[in-house]
Amino acid sequence: MFEIAVKMLFCLLVAAFMGAIIGYLIGRMIKCQDKKDKDDDLNPFKMYERNNTAEEEFKKHRFLESKSQEVDVEKVEDSSFIVTPQESEALLNIVKSESGLIEDEMEPELLKEPIDGKPDDLKEISGIGIKLEKVLNDLGIYYFSQIASWGEKELNWIDNHLVAFKGRARREKWVEQAKILSKGGSTEFSKRVKKGEIDRY
């Protein structure tokens, strides 16, 4: 019985000793990390690196935010980040192209007003209602023949100018419909519009 008690006491002492060593090592590691963090806080080079990174991120954020809100770059007050409008446009195009936000586009044929004041009824094209027809007219698009001539670049331009309706021209196949209508033909949709079966909202 005495031997068992001695063995148990010995095991307890060994476990306590090992626990003390492990606790000491963990404490040293924590102290070393704390000291390193404090040293970094006092190290002028580390402080400069952190501040410089934060400042660059802030400048990038300000620049992209100003462009997304269509703010004139000349009016953005930042004494350490001044660029000309041409430089800002070039930078913006680089950012957009690298991020995949911009596509190759081309302005389609636009008119200041309808010829002889007689525009086509663009509402005969599926996907164009009263409001969207007015938006297209304001852009200078009045005729089926204009839409029929669009290619991929012109469709990209339209997408970028009809933000609330982006992608609709392709989804509703405006070009294909306009090609038929511009030649005097009709589609199932245009027939229903002429009969008054479609509410053109």
Secondary structure, DSSP 8 states (H G I E B T S, - for coil): -HHHHHHHHHHHHHHHHHHHHHHHHHHHHHHHHHHHHHHHHH-HHHHHHHHHHHHHHHHHHHHHHHHHTT--GGG---TT----HHHHHHHHHHHHHHHT-----------SS-GGG----GGGSTT--HHHHHHHHHHT---HHHHHT--HHHHHHHHHH-GGGTTHHHHTTHHHHHHHHHTT---HHHHHHHTT-S---
